[in-house]
């Protein structure tokens, strides 16, 4: 199941809050289900939840902020955000 698209919920307007879409997706009878032991990465528009991992707020996030030599992560939260950003970037490249 790694790297597969497991659920798509299309047709929402861009102005709808991300949390409303996630709530709708998880509350439907045949909606989004997270397999035990798995997590879904989501962007900063979502809050962290039991099975959904958003980046830490108030920490560096975008990969270009770490590009300069000597500009390594300094905390575990920054390290998580760097890996989170890299993973979502890969997803965007695979989808495009």
Secondary structure as UniProt FT lines:
FT   TURN            2..3
FT   TURN            14..15
FT   HELIX           18..27
FT   TURN            29..30
FT   TURN            36..37
FT   STRAND          40..41
FT   TURN            44..45
FT   TURN            50..51
FT   STRAND          52..53
FT   TURN            57..58
FT   HELIX           63..66
FT   TURN            69..70
FT   HELIX           76..95
//
